[in-house]
Protein backbone atom coordinates (compact mmCIF):
# COMPACT_ATOMS: atom_id res chain seq x y z
CA UNK A 1 0.00 0.00 0.00
CA UNK A 2 2.76 2.44 0.84
CA UNK A 3 5.20 1.14 -1.76
CA UNK A 4 6.33 4.66 -2.58
CA UNK A 5 7.94 4.84 0.88
CA UNK A 6 10.34 1.96 0.26
CA UNK A 7 13.39 1.85 -1.97
CA UNK A 8 13.30 -1.90 -2.54
CA UNK A 9 16.50 -3.14 -4.10
CA UNK A 10 17.78 0.35 -4.91
CA UNK A 11 20.82 1.27 -2.88
CA UNK A 12 21.77 4.90 -3.18
CA UNK A 13 25.45 5.36 -3.93
CA UNK A 14 26.89 8.05 -1.71
CA UNK A 15 29.83 9.41 0.19
CA UNK A 16 29.47 10.29 3.85
CA UNK A 17 31.23 13.14 5.64
CA UNK A 18 34.90 12.50 6.44
CA UNK A 19 34.73 14.85 9.47
CA UNK A 20 32.28 16.53 11.82
CA UNK A 21 31.56 20.12 10.82
CA UNK A 22 30.17 22.49 8.23
CA UNK A 23 30.25 21.26 4.62
CA UNK A 24 30.96 23.85 1.90
CA UNK A 25 31.64 23.59 -1.85
CA UNK A 26 35.19 22.90 -3.05
CA UNK A 27 35.25 26.36 -4.65
CA UNK A 28 35.30 27.82 -1.12
CA UNK A 29 38.59 26.14 -0.18
CA UNK A 30 41.20 28.62 1.04
CA UNK A 31 43.76 26.81 -1.13
CA UNK A 32 43.62 27.87 -4.79
CA UNK A 33 44.68 24.44 -6.11
CA UNK A 34 41.77 22.74 -4.36
CA UNK A 35 39.31 25.58 -5.03
CA UNK A 36 40.05 25.43 -8.78
CA UNK A 37 39.19 21.70 -8.75
CA UNK A 38 42.49 21.02 -10.50
CA UNK A 39 42.66 17.54 -8.93
CA UNK A 40 38.91 16.98 -8.94
CA UNK A 41 35.74 18.21 -7.28
CA UNK A 42 34.49 17.39 -3.80
CA UNK A 43 33.69 19.11 -0.54
CA UNK A 44 35.47 21.06 2.18
CA UNK A 45 34.55 20.49 5.81
CA UNK A 46 35.27 23.17 8.42
CA UNK A 47 35.84 20.70 11.27
CA UNK A 48 34.44 21.07 14.77
CA UNK A 49 36.97 18.57 16.13
CA UNK A 50 39.98 16.57 14.96
CA UNK A 51 38.56 13.23 13.85
CA UNK A 52 38.41 11.91 10.29
CA UNK A 53 36.44 8.89 9.12
CA UNK A 54 36.19 6.87 5.92
CA UNK A 55 33.44 8.34 3.70
CA UNK A 56 32.68 4.90 2.19
CA UNK A 57 34.00 1.37 2.00
CA UNK A 58 37.32 1.03 0.22
CA UNK A 59 41.05 0.41 0.43
CA UNK A 60 43.82 2.75 1.59
CA UNK A 61 45.99 3.27 -1.51
CA UNK A 62 48.04 6.28 -0.40
CA UNK A 63 49.12 7.34 3.06
CA UNK A 64 51.59 10.07 3.91
CA UNK A 65 53.24 8.18 6.79
CA UNK A 66 55.65 10.97 7.77
CA UNK A 67 53.20 13.88 7.80
CA UNK A 68 49.96 11.87 8.27
CA UNK A 69 48.02 14.74 6.65
CA UNK A 70 46.61 12.94 3.59
CA UNK A 71 45.01 9.62 2.70
CA UNK A 72 44.14 8.12 -0.69
CA UNK A 73 41.21 5.72 -0.86
CA UNK A 74 40.10 3.47 -3.73
CA UNK A 75 36.35 3.44 -3.18
CA UNK A 76 34.02 0.47 -3.45
CA UNK A 77 32.57 2.35 -6.45
CA UNK A 78 35.85 2.16 -8.38
CA UNK A 79 37.01 5.77 -8.21
CA UNK A 80 39.68 7.35 -6.02
CA UNK A 81 39.37 9.88 -3.20
CA UNK A 82 41.98 12.07 -1.57
CA UNK A 83 41.26 13.15 2.00
CA UNK A 84 43.54 16.06 2.82
CA UNK A 85 43.70 17.46 6.35
CA UNK A 86 44.47 21.16 6.46
CA UNK A 87 46.32 23.55 4.23
CA UNK A 88 50.14 23.45 4.39
CA UNK A 89 49.94 20.97 7.29
CA UNK A 90 52.66 18.87 5.66
CA UNK A 91 54.98 21.45 7.27
CA UNK A 92 54.08 20.06 10.72
CA UNK A 93 55.86 16.79 9.79
CA UNK A 94 53.25 14.69 11.61
CA UNK A 95 53.13 16.77 14.78
CA UNK A 96 49.57 16.69 16.13
CA UNK A 97 48.47 13.77 13.91
CA UNK A 98 47.70 10.17 14.94
CA UNK A 99 46.99 7.49 12.34
CA UNK A 100 44.68 4.49 12.67
CA UNK A 101 45.37 3.10 9.19
CA UNK A 102 48.04 1.51 7.05
CA UNK A 103 48.62 1.18 3.32
CA UNK A 104 46.52 -1.59 1.75
CA UNK A 105 44.07 -1.69 4.66
CA UNK A 106 40.38 -2.25 3.87
CA UNK A 107 38.07 0.26 5.58
CA UNK A 108 34.32 0.58 6.03
CA UNK A 109 32.33 3.82 5.95
CA UNK A 110 32.73 5.51 9.33
CA UNK A 111 36.02 3.80 10.28
CA UNK A 112 38.42 6.15 12.06
CA UNK A 113 41.28 7.21 9.77
CA UNK A 114 43.31 9.99 11.39
CA UNK A 115 42.95 12.05 14.56
CA UNK A 116 44.44 15.55 14.37
CA UNK A 117 44.96 18.38 16.84
CA UNK A 118 42.80 21.14 15.35
CA UNK A 119 43.89 23.68 17.98
CA UNK A 120 47.59 22.99 17.35
CA UNK A 121 47.13 23.40 13.59
CA UNK A 122 45.28 26.69 14.04
CA UNK A 123 47.80 27.94 16.65
CA UNK A 124 50.49 27.62 13.96
CA UNK A 125 48.42 29.92 11.71
CA UNK A 126 47.33 27.06 9.45
CA UNK A 127 43.88 26.10 8.21
CA UNK A 128 42.49 22.81 9.60
CA UNK A 129 39.84 22.23 6.90
CA UNK A 130 39.27 18.61 5.84
CA UNK A 131 39.15 18.45 2.06
CA UNK A 132 37.58 15.44 0.32
CA UNK A 133 38.47 15.30 -3.36
CA UNK A 134 36.95 12.91 -5.88
CA UNK A 135 39.95 12.56 -8.17
CA UNK A 136 39.22 13.26 -11.82
CA UNK A 137 38.84 10.22 -14.04
CA UNK A 138 37.45 9.83 -17.57
CA UNK A 139 34.98 7.20 -16.32
CA UNK A 140 33.68 9.26 -13.40
CA UNK A 141 29.89 9.36 -13.14
CA UNK A 142 28.03 12.64 -12.40
CA UNK A 143 28.13 13.42 -8.68
CA UNK A 144 25.79 15.74 -6.76
CA UNK A 145 27.51 17.35 -3.75
CA UNK A 146 25.49 18.25 -0.66
CA UNK A 147 26.79 21.44 0.96
CA UNK A 148 25.60 24.14 3.33
CA UNK A 149 24.93 21.56 6.05
CA UNK A 150 26.30 20.44 9.41
CA UNK A 151 27.73 16.94 9.04
CA UNK A 152 28.49 14.02 11.31
CA UNK A 153 31.53 12.00 10.25
CA UNK A 154 30.65 8.64 8.72
CA UNK A 155 26.90 9.38 8.84
CA UNK A 156 25.85 12.50 6.90
CA UNK A 157 25.65 12.14 3.10
CA UNK A 158 27.79 14.76 1.32
CA UNK A 159 27.71 13.31 -2.21
CA UNK A 160 25.19 11.25 -4.21
CA UNK A 161 25.60 9.46 -7.53
Beta strands, then each sheet from edge to edge (+ up, - down):
strand 1: 14-16
strand 2: 19-25
strand 3: 40-53
strand 4: 58-63
strand 5: 70-75
strand 6: 80-87
strand 7: 97-99
strand 8: 106-107
strand 9: 112-116
strand 10: 127-135
strand 11: 144-145
strand 12: 149-151
strand 13: 157-160
sheet 1: 1+ 13- 11+
sheet 2: 7+ 9- 3+ 2- 12+
sheet 3: 7+ 9- 3+ 10- 6+ 5- 4+ 8-
end
